Amino acid sequence: MLHAAFATALEQLPRHFERHGYDRYGTAELRGAVADWYRRRGLPTAPDHIMITNGAQHALGLLARTLLSPRDRVLIDHPTYPHAIRTFTEARARLLPVALVSSGWDTAQLDAAARAAQLAYLIPDFHNPTGMCMSPRVRRQLRLACPTVIDETMTDLALDGPKPEPFAIHMPTAVSVGSVSKSIWGGLRIGWIRAVPSLLERLAQARPTMDLGTPVVEQLATAVLLNERQAERSDALRQLRSQRDALSRALTEYLPDVQAALPAGGVTLWAAFPEPISSRLAAIAPDYGVTIAAGPRFGIGGAFERHIRLPYTLPSSQLAEAIRRLAQAQLALTRGMTGTHTPAPVV
Ligand SMILES: Cc1ncc(COP(=O)(O)O)c(C=O)c1O
């Protein structure tokens, strides 16, 4: 699939040689393909509402740098994506965490927090790390008083039903961040921002100190892949679904005290242990050949010490083996052993 897309991209490349190849907004081909991706899902979008970035993470960095001043408050889901936490704290913002409860997002809490915030950052589609998806009712109800960034990196990974509607259908002022990292491949390093052209202009002005544009061949290949609907492959989703189910079964078998709701999409399951052992478990698990990210990485103030994020991106047999080994690591902890490993990098 990638080979064919890159072959087409190389054929198209010469028409870009008339220009120098630096473009802060992205190629017309990919901006058009991303706009179509929104349009197909019911959100009219023009190519000039899209800026192509080097992945969603780059988009978040660019938005933080452009929209935030030191000591601004940023509303976040709690837990949330760890690199977003770092992005906002490195912009010297203060975080306003709003707890994600077992039923999902609490609109009253979010509305109240947004009144005290300069920016909100939410992951409503198959949230990282919990896998939760915001209900259509909550989407319709939310009226946040501050500018809102919506991370739609996981949108295409709906495992049990249709994909959620683009958030901006309900909140037209929302700035949306997207990516093909989860739906196609992270190595493409292609993401985007959907926003009004005046904001994209501010972002384009801020961009050169970080980078001068996104590689053209990768953009052309991604446009081919999006136009061919390769971000919506039912075979890939079927495989991911069966891996999720295998992981869930392995938890029931090897770690029966652990609670984990089955996520409706995304790539991770948020497992809760009866005891606050997450950091110690993450430190000892490599001794058993398993690398995991401890719960506190996904929050602030040392929260989530009972939680572990478990990605189901490996083949089912490896997932079952990993959980068997994790159970051995947990047993070792109860026998007083400790691990010495430093935290694993989180994606
Ligand atoms: C919620 C969320 N946002 C952004 C990213 C970064 O995505 P990208 O690879 O497009 O930079 C990730 C990666 O895991 C993620 O989970």
The ligand as an SDF file (V2000), in Angstrom:
LIG
                    3D

 16 16  0  0  0  0  0  0  0  0999 V2000
   -3.8310   11.7640   21.3830 C   0  0  0  0  0  0  0  0  0  0  0  0
   -2.5960   11.8610   20.5480 C   0  0  0  0  0  0  0  0  0  0  0  0
   -2.2960   13.0150   19.9580 N   0  0  0  0  0  0  0  0  0  0  0  0
   -1.2000   13.1490   19.1970 C   0  0  0  0  0  0  0  0  0  0  0  0
   -0.3400   12.1030   19.0060 C   0  0  0  0  0  0  0  0  0  0  0  0
    0.8730   12.3020   18.1490 C   0  0  0  0  0  0  0  0  0  0  0  0
    0.5900   11.8840   16.8710 O   0  0  0  0  0  0  0  0  0  0  0  0
    1.5810   12.0530   15.6440 P   0  0  0  0  0  0  0  0  0  0  0  0
    2.2820   10.7590   15.4610 O   0  0  0  0  0  0  0  0  0  0  0  0
    0.6930   12.3960   14.4890 O   0  0  0  0  0  0  0  0  0  0  0  0
    2.5240   13.1680   15.9620 O   0  0  0  0  0  0  0  0  0  0  0  0
   -0.6060   10.8780   19.5940 C   0  0  0  0  0  0  0  0  0  0  0  0
    0.3080    9.7310   19.4160 C   0  0  0  0  0  0  0  0  0  0  0  0
    0.1600    8.7030   20.0230 O   0  0  0  0  0  0  0  0  0  0  0  0
   -1.7640   10.7430   20.3920 C   0  0  0  0  0  0  0  0  0  0  0  0
   -2.0750    9.5860   20.9900 O   0  0  0  0  0  0  0  0  0  0  0  0
  1  2  1  0
  2  3  1  0
  2 15  2  0
  3  4  2  0
  4  5  1  0
  5  6  1  0
  5 12  2  0
  6  7  1  0
  7  8  1  0
  8  9  2  0
  8 10  1  0
  8 11  1  0
 12 13  1  0
 12 15  1  0
 13 14  2  0
 15 16  1  0
M  END
$$$$
